[in-house]
Amino acid sequence: MGKIDEFEQNLIKQGMTDDDFIEYGKLLKRVRGNFLKRQHCYTTAIQFPRKYAEQAVKLIQYGLENFEDDWFSTYTSYLYMGHIYEGISNYQKAYASYLLAKEALGAENPEYVAELSKNLLWMKLHIDSFKYSVELEEYLSCYEEETDVFSKAFVNTEFMVAVANIVISVYHGNITEARQFHKKAKEICKPNYLGKLYQILLKHNYRESLNTTPEAIAFVRQLKL
């Protein structure tokens, strides 16, 4: 393990002070190219425990501000920033970060935009208290139209899409459809739910389970249709 790797492992364990930024900057000078410098920042930051979330965001911002690079590292930096904020339930800042990630993509990377739409719709639902918005419907449409069947089949994705469809169906007065999506969402919430990929993942000694927010669970459980 090199000196920068050891330093990063200590940051992950102990958090980051202002003095650490000075030392880290010295170590990053030995890293070739701004892409790799930024990569060090966001891949280290995403490993910080939740209690160091604000420090993690500051580290990603440090990479963005000090090492100019192209769209991919900019997109990934803001994507990871969104994940960090989402992890501490700061949905407004997570949404803002995902919007910046989308802005970094421009119009030339549709496959990334589709996947990012899932993050955007989920945060939009949370900051709007699971109420309808035009943006929500646009995000869902983009995701469903541009994403392959396999990616849609993961348990967490199934749940997100079902919840989004409940909200949209209710808004448009499609109550029968909303009930079907509600039934699906409640089924996914059950501890013994086996997703569509169960048999495939089992071959790789992996079993997925629902990992969602308390707000989403409360919405599904309390909804009366």
RAZIPE-V400183 format. One record per residue. N is the residue number from 1. SS is DSSP state (H for helix, E for strand, C for the rest). OMEGA is omega as a letter, one per 30 degrees, with the letter a starting at -180 (none if undefined). Layout:
BEGIN
n=N ss=SS omega=OMEGA
n=N ss=SS omega=OMEGA
END
This chain:
BEGIN
n=1 ss=C omega=a
n=2 ss=C omega=a
n=3 ss=H omega=a
n=4 ss=H omega=l
n=5 ss=H omega=l
n=6 ss=H omega=l
n=7 ss=H omega=l
n=8 ss=H omega=l
n=9 ss=H omega=l
n=10 ss=H omega=l
n=11 ss=H omega=a
n=12 ss=H omega=a
n=13 ss=H omega=a
n=14 ss=H omega=a
n=15 ss=C omega=a
n=16 ss=C omega=l
n=17 ss=C omega=l
n=18 ss=H omega=l
n=19 ss=H omega=l
n=20 ss=H omega=l
n=21 ss=H omega=l
n=22 ss=H omega=a
n=23 ss=H omega=a
n=24 ss=H omega=l
n=25 ss=H omega=l
n=26 ss=H omega=a
n=27 ss=H omega=a
n=28 ss=H omega=l
n=29 ss=C omega=a
n=30 ss=C omega=l
n=31 ss=C omega=a
n=32 ss=C omega=l
n=33 ss=C omega=a
n=34 ss=H omega=l
n=35 ss=H omega=a
n=36 ss=H omega=l
n=37 ss=H omega=l
n=38 ss=H omega=a
n=39 ss=H omega=l
n=40 ss=H omega=a
n=41 ss=H omega=a
n=42 ss=H omega=l
n=43 ss=H omega=l
n=44 ss=H omega=a
n=45 ss=H omega=a
n=46 ss=C omega=l
n=47 ss=C omega=l
n=48 ss=C omega=l
n=49 ss=C omega=a
n=50 ss=H omega=a
n=51 ss=H omega=l
n=52 ss=H omega=a
n=53 ss=H omega=a
n=54 ss=H omega=l
n=55 ss=H omega=l
n=56 ss=H omega=l
n=57 ss=H omega=l
n=58 ss=H omega=l
n=59 ss=H omega=l
n=60 ss=H omega=l
n=61 ss=H omega=l
n=62 ss=H omega=l
n=63 ss=H omega=l
n=64 ss=H omega=a
n=65 ss=H omega=a
n=66 ss=H omega=a
n=67 ss=C omega=a
n=68 ss=C omega=a
n=69 ss=C omega=a
n=70 ss=C omega=a
n=71 ss=H omega=a
n=72 ss=H omega=a
n=73 ss=H omega=l
n=74 ss=H omega=l
n=75 ss=H omega=a
n=76 ss=H omega=l
n=77 ss=H omega=a
n=78 ss=H omega=l
n=79 ss=H omega=l
n=80 ss=H omega=l
n=81 ss=H omega=l
n=82 ss=H omega=l
n=83 ss=H omega=a
n=84 ss=H omega=l
n=85 ss=H omega=l
n=86 ss=H omega=a
n=87 ss=H omega=l
n=88 ss=C omega=l
n=89 ss=C omega=l
n=90 ss=C omega=a
n=91 ss=H omega=l
n=92 ss=H omega=l
n=93 ss=H omega=l
n=94 ss=H omega=l
n=95 ss=H omega=l
n=96 ss=H omega=l
n=97 ss=H omega=l
n=98 ss=H omega=l
n=99 ss=H omega=l
n=100 ss=H omega=l
n=101 ss=H omega=l
n=102 ss=H omega=l
n=103 ss=H omega=l
n=104 ss=H omega=a
n=105 ss=H omega=a
n=106 ss=C omega=a
n=107 ss=C omega=a
n=108 ss=C omega=a
n=109 ss=C omega=a
n=110 ss=H omega=a
n=111 ss=H omega=l
n=112 ss=H omega=l
n=113 ss=H omega=a
n=114 ss=H omega=a
n=115 ss=H omega=l
n=116 ss=H omega=l
n=117 ss=H omega=l
n=118 ss=H omega=l
n=119 ss=H omega=a
n=120 ss=H omega=a
n=121 ss=H omega=a
n=122 ss=H omega=l
n=123 ss=H omega=l
n=124 ss=H omega=l
n=125 ss=H omega=a
n=126 ss=H omega=a
n=127 ss=H omega=l
n=128 ss=C omega=l
n=129 ss=C omega=l
n=130 ss=C omega=l
n=131 ss=C omega=a
n=132 ss=C omega=l
n=133 ss=C omega=l
n=134 ss=H omega=a
n=135 ss=H omega=l
n=136 ss=H omega=a
n=137 ss=H omega=l
n=138 ss=H omega=l
n=139 ss=H omega=a
n=140 ss=H omega=l
n=141 ss=H omega=l
n=142 ss=H omega=a
n=143 ss=H omega=a
n=144 ss=H omega=a
n=145 ss=H omega=a
n=146 ss=H omega=a
n=147 ss=C omega=a
n=148 ss=C omega=a
n=149 ss=H omega=a
n=150 ss=H omega=a
n=151 ss=H omega=a
n=152 ss=H omega=a
n=153 ss=C omega=l
n=154 ss=C omega=a
n=155 ss=H omega=a
n=156 ss=H omega=l
n=157 ss=H omega=l
n=158 ss=H omega=a
n=159 ss=H omega=l
n=160 ss=H omega=a
n=161 ss=H omega=l
n=162 ss=H omega=a
n=163 ss=H omega=l
n=164 ss=H omega=a
n=165 ss=H omega=l
n=166 ss=H omega=a
n=167 ss=H omega=a
n=168 ss=H omega=a
n=169 ss=H omega=l
n=170 ss=H omega=a
n=171 ss=H omega=a
n=172 ss=C omega=l
n=173 ss=C omega=l
n=174 ss=C omega=a
n=175 ss=H omega=l
n=176 ss=H omega=l
n=177 ss=H omega=l
n=178 ss=H omega=l
n=179 ss=H omega=l
n=180 ss=H omega=l
n=181 ss=H omega=l
n=182 ss=H omega=l
n=183 ss=H omega=l
n=184 ss=H omega=a
n=185 ss=H omega=l
n=186 ss=H omega=l
n=187 ss=H omega=a
n=188 ss=H omega=a
n=189 ss=H omega=a
n=190 ss=C omega=a
n=191 ss=C omega=a
n=192 ss=C omega=a
n=193 ss=C omega=l
n=194 ss=C omega=a
n=195 ss=C omega=a
n=196 ss=C omega=a
n=197 ss=C omega=a
n=198 ss=H omega=a
n=199 ss=H omega=l
n=200 ss=H omega=a
n=201 ss=H omega=l
n=202 ss=H omega=l
n=203 ss=C omega=l
n=204 ss=C omega=l
n=205 ss=C omega=l
n=206 ss=C omega=l
n=207 ss=C omega=a
n=208 ss=C omega=l
n=209 ss=C omega=a
n=210 ss=C omega=l
n=211 ss=C omega=a
n=212 ss=C omega=a
n=213 ss=C omega=l
n=214 ss=H omega=a
n=215 ss=H omega=a
n=216 ss=H omega=l
n=217 ss=H omega=a
n=218 ss=H omega=l
n=219 ss=H omega=a
n=220 ss=H omega=a
n=221 ss=H omega=a
n=222 ss=H omega=a
n=223 ss=C omega=l
n=224 ss=C omega=l
n=225 ss=C omega=none
END
